[in-house]
Amino acid sequence: MGKNIARNIKLKVIYEGKNISEEIQKSFAGFTYTDNSRDAIDDVSIELENKDNRWLHEWYPEVGSKLVISIIQTEDGSEDNAVRTLSVGTFYVDEPTFTPHQLSLKCIAIPLSQNIRDQKNSKGWEKVTLQELITNIANTHEMTAELYADNDFFERVDQNEETDLSFLKRLVDSLALNIKVTNNKIIVYENSFFIDETIPVSTFSINDYRIRDYSLTAKNKAVYDKVEISYFDPVKNEMVYEAITQEELEKRNSEEKKEEKEKVVKSLGGGNVQQKKRNGKNKKSGNKKK
């Protein structure tokens, strides 16, 4: 069953409005799609054989070219008999990399002509909601905006020599929110809107036919030097940043364990026993004076 499903999976690619799926099918070597959950732009990488060097000449992929990509499952390998279709999204050629006999075509989910991640701007925003702000920036870059969180109001917020993407990331970080850029959209959201952490997304067995390979690493020692924590304080209306080294953390844990142990001893009557002994000694010394 698993082999049949894998054999009938195809990549559908519309390049600058033209369906090139059949033309690249014989040279297709691999496909990677990274659906970044936060603070990054979605990207794909298409691996293609290039033994005749046509991708270096007549098929050369121009940087910025638009690709609309879907993954389809078919009955017989034909797009006309698609059983399921997964729309991956719209991407733009960013970095074509050539090696002997192969092309790696990396594409990202925003047009390269847009300067949302390159051009630094300075601007003051007054009496504006979060929805209005992200929509304004999205429209500037011919994108759309979606908000899945409280629509906070700002008396004033400043953008100081920052790219629009960096500015938005800083702003949503201060609100303990996430930002995602995909398919010509800027999406700002809070985790709880999409994720119910009490319900597993899926459960797999190691013997599941869908798992072709895996790697598990068990770390038996600490690998961190410092832990940094940030959170939004609604009372102060600002982000709070804290940092603690491994040594400080271990010392804090040791002190907490010591305090907990003392509480346990005291709850078992240890403190009363010591007090009684001290009282007994005082009484005895008093008798000697007499």
Beta strands, then each sheet from edge to edge (+ up, - down):
strand 1: 9-15
strand 2: 18-19
strand 3: 28-34
strand 4: 40-41
strand 5: 43-49
strand 6: 66-74
strand 7: 82-99
strand 8: 102-108
strand 9: 120-129
strand 10: 144-148
strand 11: 153-163
strand 12: 178-182
strand 13: 185-189
strand 14: 226-233
strand 15: 238-245
sheet 1: 2+ 1- 6+ 7- 8+ 5- 3+
sheet 2: 4+ 12+ 13- 10-
sheet 3: 9+ 11-
sheet 4: 14+ 15-
end
